[in-house]
Amino acid sequence: MYQLSPAGIALQSIMSPSGQRPRLLRDAVRAAQVPDDDLPELIAFAWLCDDSPTNDITEADWLEIFAASGFFSHPLLPSA
């Protein structure tokens, strides 16, 4: 299991009691407050510990978060 950095632990402790984990993560990513190595773990925490992770932020917001983590997949366009 990955050990979060002190900054990651601080963010997770803010996210834990919140009903807005995805929004808090998105805002922290935009403010460059999430260490790169912590981002995958915090994405999993926000996504899996929220009953409806897409209700609080948009699909575009999630794509922004995933892209910030270095994980982004785009389907190939069909050939003509």
PDB file of N, CA, C and O in Angstrom:
ATOM      1  N   MET A   1       0.844  -1.183   0.000  1.00  0.00           N
ATOM      2  CA  MET A   1       0.000   0.000   0.000  1.00  0.00           C
ATOM      3  C   MET A   1       0.889   1.246   0.000  1.00  0.00           C
ATOM      4  O   MET A   1       1.888   1.316   0.716  1.00  0.00           O
ATOM      5  N   TYR A   2       0.507   2.213  -0.808  1.00  0.00           N
ATOM      6  CA  TYR A   2       1.250   3.463  -0.920  1.00  0.00           C
ATOM      7  C   TYR A   2       1.053   4.319   0.330  1.00  0.00           C
ATOM      8  O   TYR A   2      -0.061   4.425   0.843  1.00  0.00           O
ATOM      9  N   GLN A   3       2.109   4.914   0.808  1.00  0.00           N
ATOM     10  CA  GLN A   3       2.068   5.813   1.961  1.00  0.00           C
ATOM     11  C   GLN A   3       1.976   7.249   1.438  1.00  0.00           C
ATOM     12  O   GLN A   3       2.862   7.707   0.716  1.00  0.00           O
ATOM     13  N   LEU A   4       0.924   7.942   1.797  1.00  0.00           N
ATOM     14  CA  LEU A   4       0.767   9.335   1.391  1.00  0.00           C
ATOM     15  C   LEU A   4       1.822  10.219   2.041  1.00  0.00           C
ATOM     16  O   LEU A   4       2.305   9.939   3.137  1.00  0.00           O
ATOM     17  N   SER A   5       2.163  11.288   1.340  1.00  0.00           N
ATOM     18  CA  SER A   5       3.067  12.288   1.900  1.00  0.00           C
ATOM     19  C   SER A   5       2.309  13.076   2.972  1.00  0.00           C
ATOM     20  O   SER A   5       1.089  12.949   3.076  1.00  0.00           O
ATOM     21  N   PRO A   6       3.006  13.882   3.766  1.00  0.00           N
ATOM     22  CA  PRO A   6       2.295  14.709   4.752  1.00  0.00           C
ATOM     23  C   PRO A   6       1.234  15.607   4.111  1.00  0.00           C
ATOM     24  O   PRO A   6       0.162  15.802   4.684  1.00  0.00           O
ATOM     25  N   ALA A   7       1.525  16.153   2.932  1.00  0.00           N
ATOM     26  CA  ALA A   7       0.528  16.998   2.251  1.00  0.00           C
ATOM     27  C   ALA A   7      -0.675  16.164   1.819  1.00  0.00           C
ATOM     28  O   ALA A   7      -1.815  16.620   1.913  1.00  0.00           O
ATOM     29  N   GLY A   8      -0.424  14.943   1.345  1.00  0.00           N
ATOM     30  CA  GLY A   8      -1.511  14.060   0.944  1.00  0.00           C
ATOM     31  C   GLY A   8      -2.362  13.634   2.124  1.00  0.00           C
ATOM     32  O   GLY A   8      -3.587  13.562   2.030  1.00  0.00           O
ATOM     33  N   ILE A   9      -1.698  13.352   3.239  1.00  0.00           N
ATOM     34  CA  ILE A   9      -2.424  12.989   4.468  1.00  0.00           C
ATOM     35  C   ILE A   9      -3.295  14.149   4.930  1.00  0.00           C
ATOM     36  O   ILE A   9      -4.434  13.944   5.351  1.00  0.00           O
ATOM     37  N   ALA A  10      -2.767  15.357   4.854  1.00  0.00           N
ATOM     38  CA  ALA A  10      -3.533  16.535   5.263  1.00  0.00           C
ATOM     39  C   ALA A  10      -4.777  16.697   4.396  1.00  0.00           C
ATOM     40  O   ALA A  10      -5.864  16.964   4.907  1.00  0.00           O
ATOM     41  N   LEU A  11      -4.617  16.535   3.086  1.00  0.00           N
ATOM     42  CA  LEU A  11      -5.769  16.664   2.198  1.00  0.00           C
ATOM     43  C   LEU A  11      -6.774  15.548   2.451  1.00  0.00           C
ATOM     44  O   LEU A  11      -7.979  15.800   2.488  1.00  0.00           O
ATOM     45  N   GLN A  12      -6.297  14.317   2.627  1.00  0.00           N
ATOM     46  CA  GLN A  12      -7.208  13.210   2.888  1.00  0.00           C
ATOM     47  C   GLN A  12      -7.972  13.433   4.193  1.00  0.00           C
ATOM     48  O   GLN A  12      -9.149  13.087   4.288  1.00  0.00           O
ATOM     49  N   SER A  13      -7.316  14.001   5.187  1.00  0.00           N
ATOM     50  CA  SER A  13      -8.001  14.242   6.464  1.00  0.00           C
ATOM     51  C   SER A  13      -9.076  15.324   6.320  1.00  0.00           C
ATOM     52  O   SER A  13     -10.067  15.313   7.050  1.00  0.00           O
ATOM     53  N   ILE A  14      -8.887  16.242   5.397  1.00  0.00           N
ATOM     54  CA  ILE A  14      -9.925  17.247   5.118  1.00  0.00           C
ATOM     55  C   ILE A  14     -11.061  16.602   4.323  1.00  0.00           C
ATOM     56  O   ILE A  14     -12.236  16.886   4.555  1.00  0.00           O
ATOM     57  N   MET A  15     -10.689  15.728   3.383  1.00  0.00           N
ATOM     58  CA  MET A  15     -11.694  15.072   2.547  1.00  0.00           C
ATOM     59  C   MET A  15     -12.529  14.064   3.325  1.00  0.00           C
ATOM     60  O   MET A  15     -13.719  13.911   3.047  1.00  0.00           O
ATOM     61  N   SER A  16     -11.932  13.371   4.293  1.00  0.00           N
ATOM     62  CA  SER A  16     -12.598  12.259   4.986  1.00  0.00           C
ATOM     63  C   SER A  16     -13.983  12.593   5.525  1.00  0.00           C
ATOM     64  O   SER A  16     -14.939  11.891   5.197  1.00  0.00           O
ATOM     65  N   PRO A  17     -14.130  13.636   6.339  1.00  0.00           N
ATOM     66  CA  PRO A  17     -15.458  13.884   6.901  1.00  0.00           C
ATOM     67  C   PRO A  17     -16.399  14.617   5.941  1.00  0.00           C
ATOM     68  O   PRO A  17     -17.582  14.789   6.235  1.00  0.00           O
ATOM     69  N   SER A  18     -15.876  15.039   4.811  1.00  0.00           N
ATOM     70  CA  SER A  18     -16.656  15.859   3.895  1.00  0.00           C
ATOM     71  C   SER A  18     -17.588  15.016   3.045  1.00  0.00           C
ATOM     72  O   SER A  18     -17.284  13.872   2.708  1.00  0.00           O
ATOM     73  N   GLY A  19     -18.706  15.588   2.711  1.00  0.00           N
ATOM     74  CA  GLY A  19     -19.609  14.983   1.748  1.00  0.00           C
ATOM     75  C   GLY A  19     -19.288  15.437   0.339  1.00  0.00           C
ATOM     76  O   GLY A  19     -20.016  15.126  -0.604  1.00  0.00           O
ATOM     77  N   GLN A  20     -18.190  16.180   0.197  1.00  0.00           N
ATOM     78  CA  GLN A  20     -17.813  16.722  -1.113  1.00  0.00           C
ATOM     79  C   GLN A  20     -16.371  16.361  -1.456  1.00  0.00           C
ATOM     80  O   GLN A  20     -15.596  17.223  -1.870  1.00  0.00           O
ATOM     81  N   ARG A  21     -16.016  15.107  -1.287  1.00  0.00           N
ATOM     82  CA  ARG A  21     -14.638  14.672  -1.554  1.00  0.00           C
ATOM     83  C   ARG A  21     -14.178  15.002  -2.969  1.00  0.00           C
ATOM     84  O   ARG A  21     -13.092  15.555  -3.138  1.00  0.00           O
ATOM     85  N   PRO A  22     -14.983  14.674  -4.006  1.00  0.00           N
ATOM     86  CA  PRO A  22     -14.529  14.990  -5.361  1.00  0.00           C
ATOM     87  C   PRO A  22     -14.293  16.487  -5.576  1.00  0.00           C
ATOM     88  O   PRO A  22     -13.322  16.875  -6.226  1.00  0.00           O
ATOM     89  N   ARG A  23     -15.164  17.314  -5.040  1.00  0.00           N
ATOM     90  CA  ARG A  23     -15.004  18.770  -5.201  1.00  0.00           C
ATOM     91  C   ARG A  23     -13.727  19.253  -4.503  1.00  0.00           C
ATOM     92  O   ARG A  23     -12.991  20.075  -5.050  1.00  0.00           O
ATOM     93  N   LEU A  24     -13.474  18.752  -3.321  1.00  0.00           N
ATOM     94  CA  LEU A  24     -12.259  19.142  -2.600  1.00  0.00           C
ATOM     95  C   LEU A  24     -11.005  18.697  -3.351  1.00  0.00           C
ATOM     96  O   LEU A  24     -10.021  19.434  -3.423  1.00  0.00           O
ATOM     97  N   LEU A  25     -11.048  17.479  -3.912  1.00  0.00           N
ATOM     98  CA  LEU A  25      -9.906  17.004  -4.687  1.00  0.00           C
ATOM     99  C   LEU A  25      -9.708  17.865  -5.924  1.00  0.00           C
ATOM    100  O   LEU A  25      -8.589  18.284  -6.217  1.00  0.00           O
ATOM    101  N   ARG A  26     -10.781  18.129  -6.648  1.00  0.00           N
ATOM    102  CA  ARG A  26     -10.678  18.968  -7.849  1.00  0.00           C
ATOM    103  C   ARG A  26     -10.072  20.325  -7.524  1.00  0.00           C
ATOM    104  O   ARG A  26      -9.181  20.800  -8.228  1.00  0.00           O
ATOM    105  N   ASP A  27     -10.554  20.938  -6.467  1.00  0.00           N
ATOM    106  CA  ASP A  27     -10.049  22.260  -6.087  1.00  0.00           C
ATOM    107  C   ASP A  27      -8.573  22.200  -5.694  1.00  0.00           C
ATOM    108  O   ASP A  27      -7.801  23.101  -6.021  1.00  0.00           O
ATOM    109  N   ALA A  28      -8.187  21.143  -4.996  1.00  0.00           N
ATOM    110  CA  ALA A  28      -6.780  20.990  -4.598  1.00  0.00           C
ATOM    111  C   ALA A  28      -5.884  20.749  -5.810  1.00  0.00           C
ATOM    112  O   ALA A  28      -4.765  21.257  -5.872  1.00  0.00           O
ATOM    113  N   VAL A  29      -6.379  19.971  -6.774  1.00  0.00           N
ATOM    114  CA  VAL A  29      -5.606  19.740  -8.003  1.00  0.00           C
ATOM    115  C   VAL A  29      -5.425  21.050  -8.742  1.00  0.00           C
ATOM    116  O   VAL A  29      -4.319  21.365  -9.181  1.00  0.00           O
ATOM    117  N   ARG A  30      -6.479  21.808  -8.884  1.00  0.00           N
ATOM    118  CA  ARG A  30      -6.403  23.102  -9.584  1.00  0.00           C
ATOM    119  C   ARG A  30      -5.466  24.077  -8.887  1.00  0.00           C
ATOM    120  O   ARG A  30      -4.836  24.909  -9.540  1.00  0.00           O
ATOM    121  N   ALA A  31      -5.373  23.980  -7.574  1.00  0.00           N
ATOM    122  CA  ALA A  31      -4.504  24.880  -6.810  1.00  0.00           C
ATOM    123  C   ALA A  31      -3.093  24.313  -6.672  1.00  0.00           C
ATOM    124  O   ALA A  31      -2.258  24.885  -5.972  1.00  0.00           O
ATOM    125  N   ALA A  32      -2.826  23.183  -7.343  1.00  0.00           N
ATOM    126  CA  ALA A  32      -1.510  22.522  -7.291  1.00  0.00           C
ATOM    127  C   ALA A  32      -1.096  22.199  -5.858  1.00  0.00           C
ATOM    128  O   ALA A  32       0.061  22.385  -5.483  1.00  0.00           O
ATOM    129  N   GLN A  33      -2.037  21.720  -5.068  1.00  0.00           N
ATOM    130  CA  GLN A  33      -1.786  21.383  -3.672  1.00  0.00           C
ATOM    131  C   GLN A  33      -1.658  19.879  -3.444  1.00  0.00           C
ATOM    132  O   GLN A  33      -1.527  19.431  -2.305  1.00  0.00           O
ATOM    133  N   VAL A  34      -1.695  19.094  -4.534  1.00  0.00           N
ATOM    134  CA  VAL A  34      -1.625  17.644  -4.409  1.00  0.00           C
ATOM    135  C   VAL A  34      -0.291  17.167  -4.982  1.00  0.00           C
ATOM    136  O   VAL A  34      -0.032  17.354  -6.171  1.00  0.00           O
ATOM    137  N   PRO A  35       0.547  16.562  -4.164  1.00  0.00           N
ATOM    138  CA  PRO A  35       1.786  15.986  -4.702  1.00  0.00           C
ATOM    139  C   PRO A  35       1.463  14.937  -5.764  1.00  0.00           C
ATOM    140  O   PRO A  35       0.546  14.133  -5.592  1.00  0.00           O
ATOM    141  N   ASP A  36       2.214  14.948  -6.856  1.00  0.00           N
ATOM    142  CA  ASP A  36       1.952  14.046  -7.979  1.00  0.00           C
ATOM    143  C   ASP A  36       1.851  12.581  -7.554  1.00  0.00           C
ATOM    144  O   ASP A  36       0.971  11.860  -8.023  1.00  0.00           O
ATOM    145  N   ASP A  37       2.736  12.144  -6.682  1.00  0.00           N
ATOM    146  CA  ASP A  37       2.731  10.739  -6.268  1.00  0.00           C
ATOM    147  C   ASP A  37       1.502  10.374  -5.438  1.00  0.00           C
ATOM    148  O   ASP A  37       1.131   9.203  -5.365  1.00  0.00           O
ATOM    149  N   ASP A  38       0.871  11.360  -4.817  1.00  0.00           N
ATOM    150  CA  ASP A  38      -0.302  11.113  -3.980  1.00  0.00           C
ATOM    151  C   ASP A  38      -1.599  11.088  -4.779  1.00  0.00           C
ATOM    152  O   ASP A  38      -2.605  10.543  -4.324  1.00  0.00           O
ATOM    153  N   LEU A  39      -1.573  11.673  -5.956  1.00  0.00           N
ATOM    154  CA  LEU A  39      -2.815  11.863  -6.689  1.00  0.00           C
ATOM    155  C   LEU A  39      -3.562  10.561  -6.993  1.00  0.00           C
ATOM    156  O   LEU A  39      -4.774  10.523  -6.777  1.00  0.00           O
ATOM    157  N   PRO A  40      -2.925   9.497  -7.476  1.00  0.00           N
ATOM    158  CA  PRO A  40      -3.696   8.269  -7.732  1.00  0.00           C
ATOM    159  C   PRO A  40      -4.413   7.728  -6.483  1.00  0.00           C
ATOM    160  O   PRO A  40      -5.560   7.288  -6.560  1.00  0.00           O
ATOM    161  N   GLU A  41      -3.730   7.765  -5.349  1.00  0.00           N
ATOM    162  CA  GLU A  41      -4.336   7.282  -4.104  1.00  0.00           C
ATOM    163  C   GLU A  41      -5.520   8.167  -3.690  1.00  0.00           C
ATOM    164  O   GLU A  41      -6.544   7.662  -3.231  1.00  0.00           O
ATOM    165  N   LEU A  42      -5.377   9.473  -3.852  1.00  0.00           N
ATOM    166  CA  LEU A  42      -6.450  10.391  -3.471  1.00  0.00           C
ATOM    167  C   LEU A  42      -7.622  10.315  -4.447  1.00  0.00           C
ATOM    168  O   LEU A  42      -8.771  10.508  -4.049  1.00  0.00           O
ATOM    169  N   ILE A  43      -7.343  10.036  -5.717  1.00  0.00           N
ATOM    170  CA  ILE A  43      -8.428   9.822  -6.679  1.00  0.00           C
ATOM    171  C   ILE A  43      -9.238   8.600  -6.251  1.00  0.00           C
ATOM    172  O   ILE A  43     -10.467   8.651  -6.199  1.00  0.00           O
ATOM    173  N   ALA A  44      -8.549   7.510  -5.947  1.00  0.00           N
ATOM    174  CA  ALA A  44      -9.242   6.298  -5.514  1.00  0.00           C
ATOM    175  C   ALA A  44     -10.061   6.563  -4.254  1.00  0.00           C
ATOM    176  O   ALA A  44     -11.198   6.106  -4.140  1.00  0.00           O
ATOM    177  N   PHE A  45      -9.486   7.298  -3.318  1.00  0.00           N
ATOM    178  CA  PHE A  45     -10.197   7.623  -2.078  1.00  0.00           C
ATOM    179  C   PHE A  45     -11.463   8.428  -2.382  1.00  0.00           C
ATOM    180  O   PHE A  45     -12.538   8.110  -1.873  1.00  0.00           O
ATOM    181  N   ALA A  46     -11.339   9.457  -3.199  1.00  0.00           N
ATOM    182  CA  ALA A  46     -12.493  10.311  -3.513  1.00  0.00           C
ATOM    183  C   ALA A  46     -13.549   9.537  -4.291  1.00  0.00           C
ATOM    184  O   ALA A  46     -14.745   9.694  -4.045  1.00  0.00           O
ATOM    185  N   TRP A  47     -13.111   8.705  -5.224  1.00  0.00           N
ATOM    186  CA  TRP A  47     -14.052   7.982  -6.085  1.00  0.00           C
ATOM    187  C   TRP A  47     -14.744   6.853  -5.325  1.00  0.00           C
ATOM    188  O   TRP A  47     -15.963   6.710  -5.409  1.00  0.00           O
ATOM    189  N   LEU A  48     -13.990   6.062  -4.597  1.00  0.00           N
ATOM    190  CA  LEU A  48     -14.550   4.875  -3.956  1.00  0.00           C
ATOM    191  C   LEU A  48     -15.281   5.157  -2.652  1.00  0.00           C
ATOM    192  O   LEU A  48     -16.148   4.382  -2.250  1.00  0.00           O
ATOM    193  N   CYS A  49     -14.946   6.245  -1.995  1.00  0.00           N
ATOM    194  CA  CYS A  49     -15.564   6.548  -0.695  1.00  0.00           C
ATOM    195  C   CYS A  49     -16.728   7.519  -0.820  1.00  0.00           C
ATOM    196  O   CYS A  49     -17.207   8.052   0.181  1.00  0.00           O
ATOM    197  N   ASP A  50     -17.180   7.747  -2.037  1.00  0.00           N
ATOM    198  CA  ASP A  50     -18.295   8.652  -2.264  1.00  0.00           C
ATOM    199  C   ASP A  50     -19.402   7.857  -2.948  1.00  0.00           C
ATOM    200  O   ASP A  50     -19.143   7.132  -3.909  1.00  0.00           O
ATOM    201  N   ASP A  51     -20.624   7.986  -2.462  1.00  0.00           N
ATOM    202  CA  ASP A  51     -21.738   7.229  -3.038  1.00  0.00           C
ATOM    203  C   ASP A  51     -22.020   7.624  -4.483  1.00  0.00           C
ATOM    204  O   ASP A  51     -22.411   6.789  -5.298  1.00  0.00           O
ATOM    205  N   SER A  52     -21.821   8.884  -4.788  1.00  0.00           N
ATOM    206  CA  SER A  52     -22.093   9.391  -6.138  1.00  0.00           C
ATOM    207  C   SER A  52     -20.994  10.369  -6.538  1.00  0.00           C
ATOM    208  O   SER A  52     -21.209  11.581  -6.516  1.00  0.00           O
ATOM    209  N   PRO A  53     -19.824   9.861  -6.903  1.00  0.00           N
ATOM    210  CA  PRO A  53     -18.697  10.756  -7.170  1.00  0.00           C
ATOM    211  C   PRO A  53     -18.882  11.674  -8.369  1.00  0.00           C
ATOM    212  O   PRO A  53     -18.124  12.630  -8.535  1.00  0.00           O
ATOM    213  N   THR A  54     -19.874  11.401  -9.203  1.00  0.00           N
ATOM    214  CA  THR A  54     -20.102  12.274 -10.352  1.00  0.00           C
ATOM    215  C   THR A  54     -21.223  13.280 -10.116  1.00  0.00           C
ATOM    216  O   THR A  54     -21.549  14.059 -11.011  1.00  0.00           O
ATOM    217  N   ASN A  55     -21.809  13.275  -8.939  1.00  0.00           N
ATOM    218  CA  ASN A  55     -22.862  14.256  -8.650  1.00  0.00           C
ATOM    219  C   ASN A  55     -22.293  15.608  -8.254  1.00  0.00           C
ATOM    220  O   ASN A  55     -22.903  16.644  -8.518  1.00  0.00           O
ATOM    221  N   ASP A  56     -21.138  15.601  -7.628  1.00  0.00           N
ATOM    222  CA  ASP A  56     -20.577  16.834  -7.076  1.00  0.00           C
ATOM    223  C   ASP A  56     -19.748  17.626  -8.090  1.00  0.00           C
ATOM    224  O   ASP A  56     -19.672  18.853  -8.021  1.00  0.00           O
ATOM    225  N   ILE A  57     -19.131  16.913  -9.027  1.00  0.00           N
ATOM    226  CA  ILE A  57     -18.345  17.572 -10.063  1.00  0.00           C
ATOM    227  C   ILE A  57     -18.676  16.938 -11.410  1.00  0.00           C
ATOM    228  O   ILE A  57     -19.239  15.845 -11.471  1.00  0.00           O
ATOM    229  N   THR A  58     -18.327  17.624 -12.472  1.00  0.00           N
ATOM    230  CA  THR A  58     -18.689  17.169 -13.804  1.00  0.00           C
ATOM    231  C   THR A  58     -17.717  16.118 -14.340  1.00  0.00           C
ATOM    232  O   THR A  58     -16.649  15.884 -13.772  1.00  0.00           O
ATOM    233  N   GLU A  59     -18.110  15.502 -15.431  1.00  0.00           N
ATOM    234  CA  GLU A  59     -17.229  14.552 -16.110  1.00  0.00           C
ATOM    235  C   GLU A  59     -15.953  15.255 -16.567  1.00  0.00           C
ATOM    236  O   GLU A  59     -14.864  14.688 -16.482  1.00  0.00           O
ATOM    237  N   ALA A  60     -16.088  16.480 -17.047  1.00  0.00           N
ATOM    238  CA  ALA A  60     -14.911  17.258 -17.470  1.00  0.00           C
ATOM    239  C   ALA A  60     -13.968  17.490 -16.296  1.00  0.00           C
ATOM    240  O   ALA A  60     -12.749  17.469 -16.466  1.00  0.00           O
ATOM    241  N   ASP A  61     -14.523  17.710 -15.105  1.00  0.00           N
ATOM    242  CA  ASP A  61     -13.692  17.881 -13.909  1.00  0.00           C
ATOM    243  C   ASP A  61     -12.905  16.612 -13.618  1.00  0.00           C
ATOM    244  O   ASP A  61     -11.714  16.673 -13.310  1.00  0.00           O
ATOM    245  N   TRP A  62     -13.573  15.450 -13.716  1.00  0.00           N
ATOM    246  CA  TRP A  62     -12.884  14.180 -13.474  1.00  0.00           C
ATOM    247  C   TRP A  62     -11.797  13.945 -14.516  1.00  0.00           C
ATOM    248  O   TRP A  62     -10.713  13.464 -14.184  1.00  0.00           O
ATOM    249  N   LEU A  63     -12.075  14.280 -15.768  1.00  0.00           N
ATOM    250  CA  LEU A  63     -11.059  14.122 -16.803  1.00  0.00           C
ATOM    251  C   LEU A  63      -9.844  14.991 -16.507  1.00  0.00           C
ATOM    252  O   LEU A  63      -8.706  14.578 -16.727  1.00  0.00           O
ATOM    253  N   GLU A  64     -10.095  16.192 -16.008  1.00  0.00           N
ATOM    254  CA  GLU A  64      -9.000  17.093 -15.614  1.00  0.00           C
ATOM    255  C   GLU A  64      -8.157  16.466 -14.500  1.00  0.00           C
ATOM    256  O   GLU A  64      -6.928  16.536 -14.534  1.00  0.00           O
ATOM    257  N   ILE A  65      -8.811  15.861 -13.524  1.00  0.00           N
ATOM    258  CA  ILE A  65      -8.112  15.223 -12.406  1.00  0.00           C
ATOM    259  C   ILE A  65      -7.305  14.021 -12.902  1.00  0.00           C
ATOM    260  O   ILE A  65      -6.134  13.864 -12.555  1.00  0.00           O
ATOM    261  N   PHE A  66      -7.937  13.181 -13.712  1.00  0.00           N
ATOM    262  CA  PHE A  66      -7.223  12.016 -14.243  1.00  0.00           C
ATOM    263  C   PHE A  66      -6.045  12.433 -15.119  1.00  0.00           C
ATOM    264  O   PHE A  66      -4.981  11.817 -15.063  1.00  0.00           O
ATOM    265  N   ALA A  67      -6.226  13.464 -15.918  1.00  0.00           N
ATOM    266  CA  ALA A  67      -5.131  13.952 -16.762  1.00  0.00           C
ATOM    267  C   ALA A  67      -3.986  14.470 -15.898  1.00  0.00           C
ATOM    268  O   ALA A  67      -2.820  14.265 -16.236  1.00  0.00           O
ATOM    269  N   ALA A  68      -4.299  15.133 -14.796  1.00  0.00           N
ATOM    270  CA  ALA A  68      -3.260  15.645 -13.891  1.00  0.00           C
ATOM    271  C   ALA A  68      -2.445  14.507 -13.289  1.00  0.00           C
ATOM    272  O   ALA A  68      -1.272  14.683 -12.958  1.00  0.00           O
ATOM    273  N   SER A  69      -3.070  13.338 -13.148  1.00  0.00           N
ATOM    274  CA  SER A  69      -2.359  12.197 -12.568  1.00  0.00           C
ATOM    275  C   SER A  69      -1.498  11.471 -13.601  1.00  0.00           C
ATOM    276  O   SER A  69      -0.744  10.558 -13.265  1.00  0.00           O
ATOM    277  N   GLY A  70      -1.622  11.890 -14.863  1.00  0.00           N
ATOM    278  CA  GLY A  70      -0.864  11.238 -15.921  1.00  0.00           C
ATOM    279  C   GLY A  70      -1.619  10.104 -16.556  1.00  0.00           C
ATOM    280  O   GLY A  70      -1.099   9.440 -17.452  1.00  0.00           O
ATOM    281  N   PHE A  71      -2.839   9.864 -16.111  1.00  0.00           N
ATOM    282  CA  PHE A  71      -3.648   8.806 -16.692  1.00  0.00           C
ATOM    283  C   PHE A  71      -4.749   9.440 -17.504  1.00  0.00           C
ATOM    284  O   PHE A  71      -5.641  10.095 -16.964  1.00  0.00           O
ATOM    285  N   PHE A  72      -4.682   9.246 -18.785  1.00  0.00           N
ATOM    286  CA  PHE A  72      -5.730   9.762 -19.639  1.00  0.00           C
ATOM    287  C   PHE A  72      -5.798   8.869 -20.861  1.00  0.00           C
ATOM    288  O   PHE A  72      -4.784   8.622 -21.514  1.00  0.00           O
ATOM    289  N   SER A  73      -6.948   8.402 -21.160  1.00  0.00           N
ATOM    290  CA  SER A  73      -7.129   7.531 -22.310  1.00  0.00           C
ATOM    291  C   SER A  73      -8.217   8.121 -23.183  1.00  0.00           C
ATOM    292  O   SER A  73      -9.256   8.559 -22.690  1.00  0.00           O
ATOM    293  N   HIS A  74      -7.975   8.130 -24.465  1.00  0.00           N
ATOM    294  CA  HIS A  74      -8.963   8.629 -25.392  1.00  0.00           C
ATOM    295  C   HIS A  74      -9.157   7.569 -26.459  1.00  0.00           C
ATOM    296  O   HIS A  74      -8.181   7.126 -27.065  1.00  0.00           O
ATOM    297  N   PRO A  75     -10.369   7.159 -26.702  1.00  0.00           N
ATOM    298  CA  PRO A  75     -10.571   6.113 -27.710  1.00  0.00           C
ATOM    299  C   PRO A  75     -10.134   6.592 -29.081  1.00  0.00           C
ATOM    300  O   PRO A  75     -10.259   7.767 -29.428  1.00  0.00           O
ATOM    301  N   LEU A  76      -9.624   5.654 -29.840  1.00  0.00           N
ATOM    302  CA  LEU A  76      -9.231   5.984 -31.206  1.00  0.00           C
ATOM    303  C   LEU A  76     -10.469   6.302 -32.033  1.00  0.00           C
ATOM    304  O   LEU A  76     -11.522   5.688 -31.866  1.00  0.00           O
ATOM    305  N   LEU A  77     -10.322   7.252 -32.906  1.00  0.00           N
ATOM    306  CA  LEU A  77     -11.424   7.571 -33.800  1.00  0.00           C
ATOM    307  C   LEU A  77     -11.558   6.459 -34.829  1.00  0.00           C
ATOM    308  O   LEU A  77     -10.552   5.918 -35.289  1.00  0.00           O
ATOM    309  N   PRO A  78     -12.776   6.113 -35.193  1.00  0.00           N
ATOM    310  CA  PRO A  78     -12.937   5.054 -36.195  1.00  0.00           C
ATOM    311  C   PRO A  78     -12.339   5.496 -37.530  1.00  0.00           C
ATOM    312  O   PRO A  78     -12.424   6.668 -37.898  1.00  0.00           O
ATOM    313  N   SER A  79     -11.740   4.561 -38.242  1.00  0.00           N
ATOM    314  CA  SER A  79     -11.176   4.907 -39.534  1.00  0.00           C
ATOM    315  C   SER A  79     -12.276   4.982 -40.583  1.00  0.00           C
ATOM    316  O   SER A  79     -13.288   4.284 -40.511  1.00  0.00           O
ATOM    317  N   ALA A  80     -12.048   5.830 -41.532  1.00  0.00           N
ATOM    318  CA  ALA A  80     -13.062   6.056 -42.579  1.00  0.00           C
ATOM    319  C   ALA A  80     -13.025   4.984 -43.627  1.00  0.00           C
ATOM    320  O   ALA A  80     -13.808   5.021 -44.576  1.00  0.00           O
TER     321      ALA A  80
END
